[in-house]
Amino acid sequence: MKPKETIYDRIAAHAVAYARLEAACDPADEMAAKERGQKVTPEALAERDAADSGEIAAFEEFLAYVPASRLCLIRKVEYLQYALRGRDTLDRDELGTFLHSLRQFRPHDD
């Protein structure tokens, strides 16, 4: 039997995806490559694009997660605050997804 997914699973998945994106950006950066006397490879660009898509997907899954308890709700809001330091604000669709997940929340004893 598969254990029930928690907010911590979604936070971890996004953190890993974000770290992958961070690692993929420098090798795909034209200016950084030029400073190193290198050229950006098609593989580096492909990895950056894949990492970007992965980060977006993981963030959307995080936003859609319906908290299972008040503690999970608090952790979700805290991580969102943290995650927004490294990205633009939520767009309309992301905000809608986040608000929908909050509307689905049914508190129970923590």
C-alpha positions, 0 to 999 in steps of 0.5 A: 500500500502506497503511503498517503502523499504529504505536503512535505513530499510536494515541497521536496519534489519542488525543491529538487526540481528547483535545484535541478533548474539552478544547476542547469542555468549556468551551463546554458548561459551564453555570457557565463559560457563566454567568460569561461571560454566555452560555448553553450551546447545543445545538450545544456540548452535541452537540460535547462528547458527540461529542468524549467518544465520540471520546476513548473510542473512541480510547483503546480503540483505543490500549489494544487495539493490540498492540505490534510491538516492545519499543520500542512496548511501552515507549511504550504503557506510558509513554503509558498512565501519562501518559494516566491523569493526565487520567482515572479509572483503567482500568475492568475492560473497559479493563484486560482490553483492555490485558492482552489486547493485552500477551498478544498481544505477540510480541517481535522485534528492535527 
